[in-house]
């Protein structure tokens, strides 16, 4: 087997030349590795934004639904307040049919936690990362608020049914719940509208996505019980 001996280094010039070759080789290798890494994260962030786009379309649809039915909710709460007030004075609730319900939709961006865990979020441009984080936080707030509103309407739904006696304690609970539900409706409308605007500012969605969400919301409103008069309200 032939053995190649390393060339002898003759003087500082040859030494610097050898070292320079090594340094250049290492620099090229590191640069190539960084280039591959940059391409990898560029692809990952593109995939991430495609995933977020799908989630944002759903949130925009939720916001449009809330906007379309928000006034219906307010009017139903005002009507129920008058019913409870009259029942408080007489001591009896009239027979009440289905009162309807505000839109109860899932406010969540499930992919966000996975994007954070995979470190993809940290490779987004700073402004986009801040914008997406703000949207996620606003969505979480809406989710909590929606759950509280659901609990409030569960209490209000207890008045549905045949005419019956209304105790002072129940009347007070209903009045308190009606006030809370009214506040929830205002916050849901305001916050969901702000969320829609935040999503629009990311430019991930086309204007046609917003128009389609509004169109679907209007169609859903036509069949929403809460947007129609209560049927079957009997006399006391």
C-alpha positions, 0 to 999 in steps of 0.5 A: 500500500502506497503511503502519501506523506504530507508535504513539508511546509517551507516557510511562513508563506506556505504555512499561511497558504495552507491555513488559508485553504483550510479556512476558506474550505470551512467557511464555504462548508458553513455557508452552505450549511447555513444556506440549507438551514435558511431554505428549510426554515423558509419552507417551514414558515410558508407551510405555517402561514398556509396553516394559519390562513385556514384557521384565520378563515374560520375565525373570520367566519365566526366574527361575521356570524357574530356581527350578523346576529349581534343585534338579534341577541341584543333584542332578544335580551331586551325582550327577555328582560321585559318578560322577567320584569313583568314576571317579578311583579306578578310572581309568575312566568308565562309559557315560553317557547324556544328563546334561541341562542347566540352563535356558539362557535369554536374560537381557537387556533389549534396549530399555533402551539405546534408552530411554537413547539417546532420553533417555526414561529421564532423564524418568522419576521418580527412584525409578522410574529407579533401580529400572529401572536396578538391574533392568537391571544385575542382568539383565546380571550374570545374563547373564554368569553364565549364559554361564559356566555354559554353558561349565561344562556344556559341559565336564561334557557331555564325560563323556557317551558309552561307557565309557572311560579317565579320566586324572588331569588330566581327573578334576581338571578335572571336579572343578574344573568341578563345583565351579564349576557348583555355585557358578553354580547357587547364584548363578543361583537367588539372583540370579534370585529377587532380580531377580523381587522387584525386578520385583515391586516396580515394580508394572509386572506383575500378580500373575497374570503371576508366577503364570503364569510359575510355572505354565509353569515347572512344566510345563517341568520335567516335560520337562526331562532334568536333572530325570529319572534318567539313562537308559542308564547302563551298568555299568563 
